[in-house]
Amino acid sequence: MKPFTTLTAVAVPFDLVNCDTDRIVPARFLRQPRSAGYQNFLFHDLREADRDFVLDRPAYRGARILVAAENFGCGSSREAAVWALAGAGLAAWIAPSFGDIFLENSFKNGIAALVLPATRVTALREQLAASPGAQVTIDLPAQTVRFPDGSLEPFDVDAFRKACLLEGVDEIDLTLKHEGAITAWEARRGAQMPWLARRPD
């Protein structure tokens, strides 16, 4: 994963409350391999129903930050929802709240999922709608979001998640840092307790 420190980019407002993972990626596409490009299925049914879907408007194409409404990513556990959003070029999302599993999957895939007060997220979406193509800056070390009007909003983030984003690592990467010690321990255990390594007849 790439380290995430600061990001200044076009942000897109997404007003749908309780947007579940099935709307982000409909279930019928989940049998596709990840190599198929889950961004091709992103908000598929919403886009079919709305030819003026917000992510398809010229001003928001190339957006890297999604500013969503309450309970974004709720519903079933579906890591493909994160893959689809990230595959479309989005590197961060901001909302008043997220589905718990979606939030975990976001950080595990190197995405900054930031929670701000509902009133401030509403104000941010209103600014973005009023000035399509406006940029937002996320400063992870400082834990602030700069709105298009120049105002700064602080945010809280779990210290472990923040450290992983800044370094660009996940739990597997952290474990592999200790690969030498793990290998040595397994060799030592094998020598001390060889019966554990025996296969049953």
C-alpha positions as CSV (number, residue, x, y, z in Angstrom):
1,M,0.0,0.0,0.0
2,K,1.1,3.6,-0.6
3,P,1.6,5.8,2.5
4,F,-1.2,8.3,3.1
5,T,-0.1,11.7,4.5
6,T,-1.9,14.6,2.9
7,L,-4.3,14.7,0.0
8,T,-5.6,17.8,-1.9
9,A,-8.1,16.7,-4.5
10,V,-11.5,17.3,-6.1
11,A,-14.2,16.0,-3.7
12,V,-17.6,14.8,-4.7
13,P,-20.8,15.1,-2.6
14,F,-22.9,12.0,-2.2
15,D,-26.2,12.6,-0.4
16,L,-27.8,9.2,-0.1
17,V,-28.3,8.3,3.5
18,N,-27.8,4.6,4.6
19,C,-26.1,3.7,1.3
20,D,-25.4,0.0,1.8
21,T,-22.7,-2.1,0.2
22,D,-25.2,-3.7,-2.2
23,R,-25.8,-0.2,-3.7
24,I,-22.0,0.3,-3.9
25,V,-21.5,-3.1,-5.6
26,P,-24.6,-5.1,-6.4
27,A,-24.4,-8.7,-5.2
28,R,-24.7,-10.2,-8.7
29,F,-21.2,-8.9,-9.6
30,L,-19.5,-10.5,-6.6
31,R,-18.6,-13.7,-8.4
32,Q,-16.3,-11.7,-10.7
33,P,-12.5,-12.0,-9.9
34,R,-10.9,-8.9,-8.4
35,S,-8.9,-8.6,-11.7
36,A,-12.2,-7.9,-13.5
37,G,-12.0,-4.4,-12.1
38,Y,-14.7,-3.8,-9.5
39,Q,-14.7,-0.1,-10.4
40,N,-16.7,-1.2,-13.4
41,F,-19.6,-2.2,-11.1
42,L,-19.5,0.8,-8.8
43,F,-23.0,2.1,-8.1
44,H,-24.1,0.2,-11.1
45,D,-27.8,0.2,-10.5
46,L,-27.9,3.8,-9.3
47,R,-26.1,4.9,-12.4
48,E,-28.5,2.9,-14.6
49,A,-31.4,4.7,-13.0
50,D,-29.9,8.1,-13.1
51,R,-28.1,9.3,-16.2
52,D,-27.0,12.4,-14.3
53,F,-25.4,10.4,-11.5
54,V,-23.1,12.7,-9.5
55,L,-19.9,10.7,-10.2
56,D,-20.5,10.9,-13.9
57,R,-20.8,14.7,-14.1
58,P,-17.7,16.2,-15.8
59,A,-16.8,18.5,-12.8
60,Y,-16.5,15.5,-10.5
61,R,-14.7,13.1,-12.8
62,G,-11.3,12.4,-11.4
63,A,-12.5,13.1,-7.8
64,R,-10.4,11.4,-5.2
65,I,-12.4,12.2,-2.1
66,L,-16.0,11.1,-1.5
67,V,-18.1,13.1,1.0
68,A,-21.0,10.9,2.0
69,A,-24.1,11.0,4.2
70,E,-24.9,9.1,7.4
71,N,-24.2,5.4,7.7
72,F,-22.3,5.0,4.4
73,G,-21.3,1.4,3.6
74,C,-23.8,-0.2,5.9
75,G,-25.3,-3.6,5.2
76,S,-23.5,-6.9,4.4
77,S,-19.7,-7.4,4.8
78,R,-18.4,-6.8,1.3
79,E,-14.7,-5.8,0.8
80,A,-15.5,-5.5,-2.9
81,A,-17.3,-2.2,-2.0
82,V,-14.0,-0.7,-0.9
83,W,-12.2,-2.2,-4.0
84,A,-14.8,-0.6,-6.3
85,L,-14.4,2.8,-4.8
86,A,-10.6,2.7,-4.7
87,G,-10.5,1.2,-8.2
88,A,-12.4,4.3,-9.4
89,G,-9.6,6.5,-8.0
90,L,-11.1,7.5,-4.7
91,A,-8.5,7.6,-1.9
92,A,-10.5,8.8,1.0
93,W,-14.1,9.2,2.2
94,I,-15.7,11.5,4.7
95,A,-19.1,10.9,6.4
96,P,-20.8,11.4,9.8
97,S,-20.8,7.6,10.2
98,F,-19.9,4.4,8.4
99,G,-20.9,0.8,8.6
100,D,-18.6,-0.9,11.1
101,I,-17.2,-3.6,8.7
102,F,-16.9,-1.1,5.8
103,L,-14.9,1.2,8.1
104,E,-12.5,-1.6,9.0
105,N,-12.2,-2.7,5.4
106,S,-11.4,0.8,4.3
107,F,-8.4,1.1,6.6
108,K,-7.2,-2.4,5.8
109,N,-7.0,-1.3,2.2
110,G,-5.1,1.9,2.9
111,I,-8.1,4.2,2.6
112,A,-8.7,7.1,5.0
113,A,-12.3,6.9,6.2
114,L,-12.9,10.0,8.3
115,V,-15.8,10.8,10.6
116,L,-16.8,14.4,11.0
117,P,-19.8,15.9,12.8
118,A,-23.0,15.6,10.7
119,T,-23.6,19.3,10.5
120,R,-20.1,19.9,9.1
121,V,-20.4,17.1,6.6
122,T,-23.6,18.5,5.4
123,A,-22.0,21.9,5.1
124,L,-19.1,20.4,3.1
125,R,-21.4,18.6,0.7
126,E,-23.3,21.9,0.2
127,Q,-20.1,23.7,-0.6
128,L,-19.1,21.0,-3.1
129,A,-22.5,21.1,-4.7
130,A,-22.4,24.9,-5.0
131,S,-18.9,24.8,-6.5
132,P,-18.5,21.6,-8.6
133,G,-14.9,20.6,-8.9
134,A,-13.8,22.3,-5.7
135,Q,-11.0,20.8,-3.8
136,V,-10.6,19.5,-0.2
137,T,-7.4,18.9,1.7
138,I,-7.0,16.0,4.2
139,D,-3.9,16.4,6.4
140,L,-3.5,13.1,8.2
141,P,-0.5,14.1,10.4
142,A,-2.4,17.2,11.6
143,Q,-5.8,15.5,11.6
144,T,-7.6,18.2,9.8
145,V,-9.8,18.6,6.8
146,R,-9.7,22.0,4.9
147,F,-13.0,22.8,3.3
148,P,-13.3,24.7,0.0
149,D,-14.2,27.9,2.0
150,G,-10.8,27.6,3.8
151,S,-12.2,26.5,7.1
152,L,-10.4,23.7,9.0
153,E,-12.2,20.8,10.7
154,P,-10.3,18.5,13.1
155,F,-11.0,14.8,13.2
156,D,-10.2,12.0,15.5
157,V,-8.5,8.8,14.2
158,D,-7.4,5.6,15.9
159,A,-3.6,5.9,16.6
160,F,-2.9,2.4,15.1
161,R,-4.9,3.1,12.0
162,K,-3.2,6.4,11.6
163,A,0.3,4.9,11.9
164,C,-0.6,2.2,9.4
165,L,-1.8,4.8,6.9
166,L,1.2,7.0,7.3
167,E,3.6,4.1,6.8
168,G,1.5,2.5,4.1
169,V,1.3,-0.9,5.8
170,D,-1.4,-3.4,6.9
171,E,-1.4,-6.1,9.6
172,I,0.3,-8.6,7.2
173,D,3.1,-6.1,6.5
174,L,3.6,-5.5,10.2
175,T,3.7,-9.3,10.9
176,L,6.3,-9.8,8.1
177,K,8.6,-7.3,9.8
178,H,9.1,-10.0,12.4
179,E,9.6,-12.8,9.9
180,G,13.1,-13.6,11.1
181,A,12.0,-13.9,14.7
182,I,9.0,-16.0,13.7
183,T,11.2,-18.4,11.7
184,A,13.7,-18.6,14.5
185,W,10.9,-19.4,17.0
186,E,9.4,-22.1,14.8
187,A,12.9,-23.7,14.4
188,R,13.5,-23.6,18.1
189,R,10.1,-25.0,18.9
190,G,10.6,-27.8,16.3
191,A,13.9,-28.8,17.9
192,Q,12.5,-28.7,21.5
193,M,9.1,-30.4,20.6
194,P,9.7,-32.4,17.4
195,W,6.5,-34.4,18.0
196,L,4.4,-31.3,17.1
197,A,5.8,-31.5,13.6
198,R,5.0,-35.2,13.0
199,R,2.3,-36.0,10.6
200,P,-0.3,-38.5,11.7
201,D,0.1,-41.9,10.1
